[in-house]
Amino acid sequence: MALAALSLSLQFARFRDAARHRAALPRHQVARWIRHALDADGEITVRIVDAEEGQQLNREFRGKDYATNVLTFDYAQSPVVMADLVLCAPVVAREAKEQRKTLAAHYAHLLVHGTLHAQGWDHETGEADAEAMEAREIEILARLGIKNPY
């Protein structure tokens, strides 16, 4: 199976412990994880932020006043998937620890999750949609050698 082409911008905000997150996210791995989740060529920006920026974006764009693990801003799905994926480093680190996963494995899951959102997948529209999205994530992660995150 040929993978989609990807134009990737990987950005890190300045925050405490940024070096640890940068080490868990080598550019070639981030590109690999996203490409496996793309059904079409993509132009994706991934930005790793602190809790303050994550909370501000979630409040401004979703009306939820807390930092969440990943926010997807999708701009186009065809002919090229264009999106920004914003991941909140402290939330991702906390969840990885709670779920007994490596930081890299949790980032891989969230990048796949966000990339699926950018293509129209939605787990908040009903149980059937949530189950379909989870099944797709599990399938993609298995191809990447990452165990079922659920």
C-alpha positions in Angstrom: 0.0 0.0 0.0 1.5 3.4 -1.0 1.4 6.0 1.7 0.1 9.5 1.1 2.6 12.3 0.5 2.9 14.7 3.4 4.2 18.2 3.8 4.9 18.5 7.6 5.6 21.4 9.8 6.6 20.3 13.3 6.7 23.1 15.9 7.5 23.2 19.6 6.4 26.1 21.8 8.8 27.1 24.6 7.9 25.3 27.8 9.5 23.5 30.7 10.4 19.9 29.7 10.2 20.6 26.0 13.4 18.7 25.3 11.7 15.5 26.6 8.8 15.9 24.2 11.1 16.9 21.3 13.0 13.6 21.9 9.8 11.6 21.8 8.8 13.2 18.5 11.5 12.8 15.9 10.3 14.3 12.7 10.6 11.1 10.6 8.4 9.3 13.2 5.8 12.0 13.3 5.6 12.0 9.5 5.4 8.1 9.5 2.5 8.1 12.0 0.6 10.8 10.2 1.1 9.3 6.7 -0.3 5.9 7.9 -3.5 7.7 8.9 -3.9 9.8 5.7 -6.2 8.7 2.9 -5.0 11.5 0.7 -1.9 13.7 0.4 -1.6 16.1 3.3 -0.3 19.4 4.5 -0.2 19.2 8.3 1.2 21.4 11.0 1.9 19.8 14.3 2.4 22.1 17.2 3.4 21.0 20.7 2.2 23.5 23.4 2.2 24.0 27.1 -1.0 23.8 29.3 -1.7 27.6 29.1 -1.7 27.7 25.3 -3.6 24.4 25.1 -6.3 25.7 27.5 -6.6 29.1 25.7 -7.1 27.4 22.3 -9.6 24.9 23.7 -11.6 27.7 25.4 -11.5 30.0 22.3 -12.4 27.4 19.7 -14.4 24.7 21.6 -15.8 26.7 24.5 -14.1 24.3 27.0 -12.0 25.9 29.6 -9.3 23.3 30.1 -6.3 22.0 28.2 -7.0 18.8 26.2 -4.7 16.3 24.7 -5.2 17.1 21.0 -7.0 19.8 19.0 -7.6 19.4 15.3 -8.1 22.4 13.1 -9.1 21.1 9.7 -9.2 23.4 6.7 -9.6 21.0 3.7 -10.1 17.3 3.1 -9.9 17.2 -0.6 -7.9 17.1 -2.8 -5.3 17.6 -0.1 -5.9 17.2 3.7 -4.9 20.5 5.3 -4.9 20.8 9.1 -3.2 21.9 12.2 -2.8 19.4 15.1 -2.1 21.0 18.5 -1.0 18.7 21.2 -0.7 19.8 24.8 2.5 18.3 26.2 1.6 18.3 29.9 -1.7 16.6 29.2 -0.1 14.0 26.9 2.6 13.2 29.4 0.1 12.8 32.3 -2.1 10.6 30.2 0.8 8.4 29.0 1.9 7.9 32.6 -1.7 7.1 33.8 -2.2 4.7 30.9 1.2 3.1 31.4 2.3 3.9 27.8 5.5 5.4 26.5 5.3 9.1 25.7 6.0 8.3 22.0 3.3 5.6 21.8 0.7 8.1 23.2 1.8 10.8 20.8 1.5 8.3 18.0 -2.0 7.5 19.0 -3.0 11.1 19.3 -1.5 12.1 16.0 -3.4 9.3 14.3 -6.5 10.4 16.1 -6.1 14.0 15.1 -5.3 13.1 11.5 -8.5 11.0 11.3 -10.4 14.0 12.7 -8.9 16.2 9.9 -10.4 13.8 7.4 -13.9 14.0 8.8 -13.9 11.1 11.4 -15.8 12.0 14.5 -16.3 10.1 17.7 -18.6 12.6 19.3 -21.5 12.1 16.9 -22.7 8.8 18.2 -21.6 5.4 19.5 -21.3 3.8 16.1 -19.1 6.6 14.9 -16.9 6.3 18.0 -16.6 2.6 17.6 -15.7 3.0 13.9 -13.1 5.6 14.6 -11.5 3.5 17.4 -11.4 0.5 15.2 -9.6 2.5 12.5 -7.1 3.9 15.0 -6.4 0.4 16.3 -5.9 -0.9 12.8 -3.5 2.0 11.9 -1.5 1.7 15.1 -1.2 -2.1 14.7 0.4 -1.5 11.3 2.8 0.8 13.0 3.7 -1.8 15.6 1.8 0.0 18.4 -0.6 -2.0 20.6 -4.3 -1.2 21.1 -4.5 2.1 23.0 -7.9 1.3 24.4 
